[in-house]
Structure formats: C-alpha cells, structure tokens
C-alpha cells in the first residue's frame, strides 16, 4: 500500500537537478571584451547614411570617421579627422579639403578623397532621413557629382549653392551622415541601384576604431577592434547586449556580468553615487524636454498665456525631486555643449506674475486645457508636477498619457493642445535646433516643410528672419552673437517652455576607463576605452 | 475514407477562415491605431519630403482595402513582408525569436505539469488537511504575485545573493557568436555544435526563467487538477472500488485520475499556448530575445508586418494545439473512439 511515507520516498528518489553542482565558476567578463548593457530597440539600420536614431548613430560613430569632428572640450572648435586641413574660397562657396596621406580602411584599402566624395554623393542620392543635413547646401542627385568631387587622391572640393559659413558646413560634415565609407567595398555590394544599403545595414566598411561583427536586432551588437583603426587599448571586442529593464542592468553591473550599464534611472544613479566599484561617467546630451503649446488653439495663441505658463512652472523643484540624476534645468533652444548655447535661466516659478499675466490675457480664473505626455517615466511624474503648478494659477490641465509614437503622431497632426515631449538635436551646429524651432515659412496644412515649430502652428516672421540671418552669417564671432540674441528673444516670444536638458550616464565598473560621452550620440565613443 | 476526407476538408477550411479573420482584424487594428507607421521607418526628425516618400513607398497612401488586398496577395505567396524596425523578413525574424520562446515554454510546461498534476491530486486526496492548505497557498501565491516581481526577486536571491544561477540572457558572453544558429533552439544548437560547455551554459541560463514561468503555470495546473479530482473522487464508483478493498492510491490513480486526464489535456494545451505567445514581462526582466518582446516592440512602433505575422503564428499555435488536444482525447477517452 502506498502511504504518505513511501510516496515521499519515491519522490525523493527521482533524480533532482542540482544547479549548484553544474554551475561553472562565474568570473568577471574577460579583459579583452567590453560588455555593455543598453536598450537597443528602436534601431533600424547601421548604415551611417541612413541611420537617424540615437543608438544607431552611436554605433556608427564607433565604426566610421568623418572629414572633421567637433571638439568636446571647446564647442567652437572643429578638429581634423580624415581631412588634415581645409580652406574656403573668397566667395565662401567653394571649400577645399586636404585628405591626410596614409589612412586605411578596416579592409586594408587606402582612404582617398574619392571615398570621401563618393560617400557624400551616396548621401545625396539616397536622400534618407538625415540627408537634409548635407542637402541643405544645395546638393541634388543631379548636381552632386559635379559639386562634390575629388580632384586628386588627396583633395576634395565641395561647392555650395549659396555663400556658406564654413563653421556651419564643417559641423554638418561632422555629423554621422558625413561618415566616410569605403567606395570599392560598398559599391561591390550594391544591388538594383540601392547603393549597397541592404548590405551596409548589417555590415561595416569604415575606418573607425571598430568593425561590425554582427547585429541581431533587439538582441546583440558585436563589434571587433579594427586592426587598422589605431585602437591601442586592451579590448578585442565590444559586445552590446539588449537589456531593456534598468533593474536588470543594475543587477548585472553589481555582479560584474557587464562592464557598463547605459540606461539606469535617476534613483539607481543616486544609489550608485557612493559605490566604490562603479564610476559614473556623465555628459549633458543635446536633448531637451519641453512643453509645447499649440498656437492653433485660441487660448494658447496668446503670448501672455505662453508667458504665464512659463512663470507658473517650478523648474527647480521638478529637477530636484524627479530628474536629479538625468536632467538639468535648461531654458533656451540651443542645448549646453553646442556652440552658441545660452545657459541663462529665464524663468523661475512666480505664481503672482503668472496670475497677473493670465488676468491681462483675459483669463483671470484660468482655463481648462488637455496636456499630452509620453507614458514612459519620467514623463508622467513631470506632467503631474506641471499639472499641479498650473493648478496654482488656475489652469486646469487634463493629462493624456500615450505611447511615445502615439503622442508624436498626434503632435505631428497638430491635434494636441499642450504637450510634454522631447527634442533631440540632429547635428553639432546652433542651426540644427534654430532651424526647426524658428524657421517656418508656411503654416498651412500641406506645407512643404513641417519643422518642429509648424507642429505647434507657430510662425513668427521676425524669429524666422533672425534665425536665417544667424545661419548665414559668415563671421564666426558675429554668428554666435546672433544666436545668443535669438535665444534670448525666443525664450519670451514663443509657445515653447523649454524646461530641461538631458544628462546621460554610463555606469562603468572601476576597471573600465576611457569611455567618452558627447552631447550628440554619434560622439559617444569606446575608441579610448580599456580594461585593467 | 470519404467521410474522413470530408471532415478533414471542413476542418482545414475552418482553420483557414479562422486565420483569415485573425489577419483581417489584426491588420485593421494596426491601420486604425493612432500611431503613424512612417515614424518607425524614418524617425521623428526626418524632413517632410522624406516622410511623404516613405509613406508612398510603404503603400500607406492607398485606400485601406487596397492595402489589405496587397497584403493578402503577399501572404498567399507565403511572404509576411519585412519589418520596418529590423529590416529583416518577418519570417526570418520569427524564426529567430520564436525558438527562444518555445524553448522556455516547452521546458516550463513539462516542469509545471510534472509537479503541478501530482500536487493537485495530492491536495484533492487530502482535502482540508494541512497539506491541502499549504498547496493552496503556494498556488495562490504563484498565480497572484505579478511575474515581474517573482522574476526580479528570483534574480535577487538566486543570481545576486546565492550566486547559483547565471544572469539574464540566453548564454554567457564567452559563447557569444561561437554557436552557429541551426535550429534557433540554443540547447539543440549547442549539441549540434558538439560544445558541452555551451550546452550546460544554455541550460543554466534557462533555469531561472523556466522556474518562474513554470511556477506561474503550475499554480494554475495544480488548482485545476485539484478541482477536477475533487469532482471525480465524489463518484460512486470510487466508493465502490474502495469498498472492494483497493488501496487508496490504486483507486485514485487507477480509477479517478483517468477520468480527469481528459479535462487536464485541455488545461495543459491552453497553458502551453499561453506560454508560446511569449511572456513579455519575463522576457524583459531576463533579457530573453523572444516573441513577446518582438511583438510588443513592433506594436509600439506601429510596425504592422511583424504584428500580423506574429499574430498569425500565435493563431496557428492555438489551432494546432486544439487539434492535438482533440487527437489526445481519442487516446484517453474511450467514448470518443
């Protein structure tokens, strides 16, 4: 008879799997492999002439070089990379670059002016999302072969449509879209006139510190050191693993299973501040968090209301209580770290002033408005804080939470009233943001260009004029002055309450050094990274 | 023979109708969703000309019905289209992500059934005893605590403090890129590659997520088994069998259990189907590149080809498991024969 006792005895006799005995000794990651935990979704390509997302740009930045690169120490300076020198013609329309001798691609092929010219021709002909950074100088698929050409192996000549400030051109060439790819390799992979995009999507042909070994979407990106790329640290490979959950990233960092965690939250960063095993590398990113007010809405078209909202928000308290590890207060359209940025604080909370402005605008008792925001943290917390600030002056904001793409879709269709969102800068020149925030020639539904200002139906001819004048100014010093003036004017005369600038943090194990972060993601680099 | 063919034919057509309905509903939901699919393709900062071009290239300018027709024609050719996000064929993406999910789900289900069914029987036989109470509390916990809490607490205890399981992911970093993907099932691929170290590494990495998933499923299986068994044990034939002098376990296993086995097949099939959909939360915490993450990420970005493709696959899984359950009924239930 089967009693409880012999039931238990039988059960115990079953072979039980002991993980303890099977478990191999777990050590830290090998010294020649850098393991990074990062959110790697929302990345569609690793072709530098197509890629237009933060993570993709960062990976491309590690695999490719440009003619020039911005200086991270001094934002007003441009450093040579593939080009060793450059000069502008009298009329500021022809720019000649001398390509340094003896540079080679990962494949071993020589890097010449022809590769540089072909790369830019490829950008213009493909005309993908980021191509406007280059095509805004008047290049079209028809004229580009003539206007961007190599006159010999070491000389690249670029001719722009209009007289151009050389600084503006150089900064644009320093963006990810200006990456130099190896003509011979990419051309050999071209199918049906696709300029090799299908291949370059998941392969690399550059001269940067690393080459692409494999990219498995939403899983792993593996980079090998480029033997010709001048890297001289301890690494052989960099493996980026798609770890979505920040808590998981933190656990793995604590255990030493990863060397760097890239997506920690404010609370996690704070908890690591005193950790002896972890270094926090921090850098302000060219990414702004802001409130946009749709000027198509009658109430929100009133400049006094714009001002009232800006005076009502308690920026400091939001930064300290919700965003201390990830954002700093920043209120002008050009982010800190970029040339010409104004870091002045224009608004602090002043309830009386905001109330007075509301009364002047004809809304002494406030009004009711809808307020969209992203559903991912920290946006809901920030939106709630703004909601309670606005309530203090009588503005009743009804919060509408949505997935990132959903909120953007609504905003792009101009169906919002007030919205809390973010804007990332495209390239390292003040015009990058001034262009989208200020220059709007056509506010109609079927406008040919729909800049960020258009999305909130904001068109101000004076601001457009100021931004164009600054963009086209050829004297570098004067150009910066014009941008400073523009930002100060803009802060008080636009329906955008710029609130915060993002700070990114790479939490690194102590034995990892030389991780470099930059204001733009394509500048985030492992080229100097080494493990002890 | 003819009636059999007929019933097979009608079954096949009902399956096709089900899948077609699924495709229509999913496609339409995708197109009326307030997310612009172009955003995923070109990004938020792209200039208007690029946006318009991409919209035309993706066929989004056509009327909905035309778009759907194009999609159906494509499907009929066995082409699920490409994912905007990964630039891969949806079929090849699924071939990459589904095995990861299936590997977890299969082991988790086996574990859950092997532990859950006996526990349920035991609890039913000892109804009201302390054993029964303990098992019920265990099940209630498994079913009511959110999986991500279980997963994170599991990681904290077994990975961080006790150090007896490896961290999140499917394999250790030293094996990264070493195992050629043949079947997509890492355990099988490592055996094919003849790498014992990599095989055990893969098994280790599965241990904790499998335990979490199977605990969750076991809770349900145990509860259902207990309920079915309680019903069966009330039967007069049980009393009769006991009165004839058969031992308790002979009666329970020989007479009562066969009667609940048929119902249990349905429970197990549904649980397995649920697991095969991919557990987004578990996959997220354990950084497991499975179907759940793929589906969710595509959905968030309005990337509809993968969403419809994955939904059809899940539809097929349900239909397939239903058929399998039907077949098993014939084996276990003499009345169906």
Interface residues (C-beta under 8 A of the other chain):
Chain A: X1 X2 X7 X19 X20 X22 X23 X24 X26 X29 X30 X33 X35 X37 X41 X42 X43 X44 X45 X52 X53 X127 X128 X129 X130 X131 X132 X198 X201 X202 X213 X214 X216 X217 X218 X219 X220 X222 X239 X241 X242 X243 X244 X245 X247 X248 X251 X252 X254 X255 X257 X402 X403 X404 X405 X406 X408 X409 X410 X412 X424 X426 X436 X447 X448 X449 X450
Chain B: X33 X34 X35 X36 X39 X40 X41 X42 X43 X44 X45 X46 X47 X48 X49 X50 X51 X53 X83 X84 X85 X86 X87 X88 X93 X96 X152 X155 X156 X159 X160 X163 X164 X165 X166 X167 X168 X169 X173 X174 X176 X177 X197 X200 X201 X203 X204 X207 X247 X248 X249 X250 X284 X285 X286 X287 X289 X293 X294 X297 X300 X301 X302
